[in-house]
Amino acid sequence: MSVADYRAVRTFASPHAHGGGEIRRTMRRVQLALTPATLFGFWLYGWPAFLLWLITLLSVLVFEFMSLRLAGEKDAGRILGDGSALLTGWLLAMTLPPWSPWWVGTLGAFIAIVIGKQVFGGLGQNVFNPAMVARVALLISFPLQLTAWVAPLPLASLAAPGFIEGLRITLGQIPLLDAMTSASLLGFAKTELSRGVGLAQALAAGHAPQLSWLGVRAGSLGESSALLILAGGVFLLATGVIRWQAPVGVLAGTLVPAIIAHAFAPEAYLDAGSHLLSGALLLGAFFIATDYVTSPVTDLGKLVFGLGVGLTTWVIRSLGGYPEGVAFAILFMNALTPIIDHCVKPRVLGRTWSGRPVSLAAPPDARGGSRHGA
Amino acid sequence: MSASIKTLVKDGLWDNNVVFAQMLALCPSMAVTTSGTNGLGMGLATTAVLAASNILISLIRGVVSPQVRIPVFIILIAGLVTLVDMALDAWLHELYKVLGIFIALIVVNCAILGRAEAFASRNGVWASCVDGLAMGLGFTFALTLIGLIREFLGSGTLFAQAPQLLGAGFAFLEIRLHERGGALLMILPPGAFAVLGFLLAGKRLLDARRQAGQKSRQKTSDAEESAAPVDTR
């Protein structure tokens, strides 16, 4: 048989060396990739945003530790150090309204770690992305608090709350005034559409893509700056933490239908740019749809998963009742991940795609091996 | 006899609880337990049907041939459920409106046919009656507990609208804990699953603790007994 056939069954013989990858390093890299956008968010939304982030992270660690101890884990501290819980809390904090009261973060941490992760058996066992489970549970439980997007008040500006005032906002002692909050672009578009106002008229005044790129607008930490999230994503791609299939799938899944629909009915459907820069699309594409645990194993599977997330997001945003759908879409595709993994399988070693055994006849330059194979 | 009744009651209420141990009748346990009052009403209605069906089936167990027993049981149960359905509609109309279709669905509540098959068709009338009551009360306990927890977390009340079910004398049961409302999710189906899951885990933990405690107590008493003769010698 040909050389190509022979190569098809070639494997690398032992000894194998460990690549040096470990959970802790991967988690640290993802956290590093999140840092610029997070710091920018702190600057944009002031002390309350930082305090909420801190409280969410601390709560996550406490709940993870308690769950591990309850499960009889002797060395809970070491497992805690792998950083996976910390990352879950971080991602959750990035999707919350920055001026939420503290209990939103703590309750979210409980839902993410205990119900979303440890109940299934801990890291690697959970079906759904814990941060998204918490995010959706909070959104459904407290629709009011979870849609109070505060308009940006950069730290240096005069109106920004000082540390003490920020603490009081996070502790829930100062109620959020309606004047301080504003709708996110997606929410605004949805409301205007439901009132019968066309998009061209509705968005004529307020929509400024360049501000969206920078992130100066009402939203969560995770949608503050599209540019910095994108930079984090590219860093993850460059360091090999994630592969390109899932993010590209998510972006294509949302943008392609958005372009087509907008071309046909610009009054009823948002343009692709607004879809790309609003909400959690970029964060979801690079940081959440690429979760190792809850997305398919194979490259093709990841692509299918990403396309599914993107398409579902577009459908929810454009046709559904909620203005934003990334979290729902990711949970939905998480549920389909086992099916994707079942349908999209790599070729079995030593067999062709159709399942027939590969002939082991040696290539011309390695005759000696043929006797073993036959 | 009294010992066996004690075990029957204990089985029904805790050890072999319909919801927490047998994991039967989960459909009403999930669907109607949005408040403690609903859970209590559904539980009591089911208890009435369960006790009556157990008695009747135990009475006719000698004359029904095994081949036709299931249809006969179902017709008996359906008749009883229709009675309960009409009675609730007449006297507890508010509750009837809330429980709605789930009253009629008591017919296919697997706990009832389960007790008919597993117990009433093999035991005497008295034991079947006790078993039906114990199982029913265990079910009521489970539903009320789930309902109370969901109500507490979801809307911040306890036994809301209790007077409509139990009469004006029970208005003291109705407690409004805070005005803020609660986590809407707990009133929705996922809340029921989460609460049931945590309650099941809690029951297992309790049972495991109790078993471990009994074992260690047995061990120490064994040790004392074996040690005692040595001392007297």
Interface residues (C-beta under 8 A of the other chain):
Chain A: L107 I115 V119 A137 I140 S141 F142 P143
Chain B: G182 A183 L184 L185 M186 L188 P190 A194 G197
